């Protein structure tokens, strides 16, 4: 699934395969994905739950919440708080202008 240049909220549930989302002016909610998730340039909050694959997020102007990921998580350039919970993989966080909360990560954490 590839989504680009959307001026509203984006919601995905129960996806078998990778999800790529770019240039969204609204909230992004992704749940139950069996594949990697890549999100870039979102002007709104991002919520990701239950992903079997890597998660890469870059350029979010809002809060980021990631929960229950079986894979690595990379986050860069977030203007808001980041909450990461229950990740089975490494977590790398760069350039966050807000609070960072990390709980239950089974892997390296680099901030």
N, C-alpha and C positions, 0 to 999 in steps of 0.2 A: 504494500500500500504506500503510495507517495501522494502527499498533499502539499500544495504550494500556494502561497498568496491568498489567504482566507481572511475576511473581515468579520468573523464571528467565532463563536465557540466551536471547538472540535472535540467530538467524543467518539472513542473507539472501544468496543468490547469484544472479547473472544475472537482474536485474530491469529490465524496460523500463517506465520511468515513475518518478514521484517516490516517495520513501520518507519517511514521517513516523513517528517513534518517540518516545513520551512515557511517563514514569513506569515505568522498568524497574529492577527490583532484581536485577541480574545483568549479565553481560558482553554487549556488543552487537558483532557482527561483520557487516559489510556488504561484499560484494565484487561487482564488475562490475555497476554500476548505470548505465543510460542515462537519467538524469534527476536532479533535485535531491535532496539528502538533508538532512533536518532532524531533529535529535535533541535532546530536552530532558529534564532530570531523570533521570539514570541513576546508580544506585548500583552502579558497577562500571566496568570498563575498556571503552573504545570503540576498535574497530579498523575503519578504512574504507580500502578499496583499490579502485582502478580505477573512478572515477566521472566520467562525462561530464555535469557540471552543478555547480551551486553546492553547498557543504557548509556548514551552519549547526549549531553545537553550543553548547548552553547548559545549565549546571548538571550537571557530571559529577563524581562523587566517585570518582575513579580515573584511571588513565593514559589518554591519548588518542593514538592513532597514526593518521596520515592519510598515504596514499601514492598517487601517480599520480592526481591530480585535474585535469581540464580545466575549470576554472571557479574562481570566487572561494571563499575559505574564511574563515569567521568563527567565532571561538571565544571564549566568555565564561564565566566562573565555573567553573574547573576546579580541583579539589583533588587535584592529581597532576601528573605530568610530561606534556609535550606534545611529540610528535615529528611534524614535517611534512616530507615529502620529495616532490619531483617534482610541483610544482603549477604549472599554466599559468594564472595569474590572481593577483589580489591576495589577500593574507593579512592579516587583522586579528585581533589577539589582545588580550583584556582580562581582567584579574583571574585570573591563573594562580598557584596556590600550589605551585610545583614547577619543575623544570628545563624550559626550552624549547629544543628543537633544531630548527633550520630548515636545510634543504639543498635546493638546486636549485629555486628559486622564480622563475618568469618573470613578475614583476609587483611591485607595491608591497608592502612589508611594514610594517605598523603595529603596534607593541606598546605 
